[in-house]
Amino acid sequence: MIKKIFSIAIIGSILLTGCKKKDTSDDNNNNNNTTTTTDPYKMSSGDFAEAGDTVYLATDSVPNDSVGSEGKDQTWDFSNLTIETEQTIIYKSPSSYSYGSDFPDANLAYDQGNGIAVFVNKSSERSEIVGMYGDLTGQGFIVGVNYNPSQLVYNFPFTYDDSYDNTSGFETTMAVKEVPELVALGLDAIADSFRIKQQNILSTNVDAEGSITIPLGTYKAIREYREEVITDSIFAHFLFGGWMLVPYIQGYFEYANPQTFTTKKYIWYAQEIGYPLAEAGIDSLGGVSYITYVSAK
């Protein structure tokens, strides 16, 4: 049964568009955080992932932690986080995928998990998700989507008190006969194709700077708040009547159409560690629903 459409696939992809591990000779690359400059602590394109980089992540789904306050000189202590699940992300060249040529604007790619590949364009000015490929609906059929406009992940460089907004989305059309579940329901007798559209409205604000502790260590960091409003719509091309929003179908399509929901999260970035150091999901009551963090260098 479809519950969430492509939204399932994209949640979490922001954290995975990781930072590149910096050379240990860098002035900021030590836990003493000594500095001889008044330049702001910032993240640049050179800090972020390139083909061949690897990130090791762990998630605690029942953290007993607070995300703290806004402003400078903050302290976040997540040292008691546990490991419930683990994930290894390897960043690759798009050409390493047989379907990589379907995403000509990409110069970086990675497997998000569950057989889903994410394609990224990274430059000195920004990092953007330009497409995804895999079983994005969780229904067992493979589809590729190209974002238009692309999904902005980062504007470079960014530092404390920076913010930006972005609207992205995609649209993809498939034949009903290509989806066995739809054929089994007999929908091929009334419709020949269906179309999935998604719009993402993203708002970000780097709202805090300070020191964060995770099981791996203590690091100077900046924190970003991200809020994303995602709207999914599914249309079918009926043999009699043309394109229409798909109605309720018991046993397969049992949710509002269109469907809109909001994700909220805080993300911490540290030059020393080389990747987005931690991400905290925020539930509808304002509590922390999970924390994903870098578990090893």
HELIX and SHEET records of a PDB file:
HELIX    1   1 SER A    7  ILE A   10  1                                   4    
HELIX    2   2 SER A   13  LEU A   16  1                                   4    
HELIX    3   3 SER A   45  ASP A   47  5                                   3    
HELIX    4   4 PRO A   94  SER A   96  5                                   3    
HELIX    5   5 GLY A  100  ASP A  102  5                                   3    
HELIX    6   6 VAL A  176  GLU A  178  5                                   3    
HELIX    7   7 PRO A  180  ALA A  184  1                                   5    
HELIX    8   8 LEU A  187  ALA A  189  5                                   3    
SHEET    1   A 2 LYS A  42  MET A  43  0                                        
SHEET    2   A 2 PHE A 158  THR A 159 -1                                        
SHEET    1   B12 GLY A  71  ASP A  77  0                                        
SHEET    2   B12 ALA A 191  ILE A 214  1                                        
SHEET    3   B12 GLY A 217  PHE A 238 -1                                        
SHEET    4   B12 GLN A 259  TYR A 269 -1                                        
SHEET    5   B12 PRO A 276  ILE A 282 -1                                        
SHEET    6   B12 VAL A 288  ALA A 296 -1                                        
SHEET    7   B12 THR A  54  ASP A  60 -1                                        
SHEET    8   B12 THR A  85  LYS A  92 -1                                        
SHEET    9   B12 LEU A 108  GLY A 113 -1                                        
SHEET   10   B12 ILE A 116  LYS A 122 -1                                        
SHEET   11   B12 ARG A 126  GLY A 134 -1                                        
SHEET   12   B12 VAL A 143  ASN A 155 -1                                        
SHEET    1   C 3 GLY A  71  ASP A  77  0                                        
SHEET    2   C 3 ALA A 191  ILE A 214  1                                        
SHEET    3   C 3 SER A 163  ALA A 175 -1                                        
SHEET    1   D 4 GLY A  71  ASP A  77  0                                        
SHEET    2   D 4 ALA A 191  ILE A 214  1                                        
SHEET    3   D 4 GLY A 217  PHE A 238 -1                                        
SHEET    4   D 4 GLY A 242  LEU A 245 -1                                        
END                                                                             
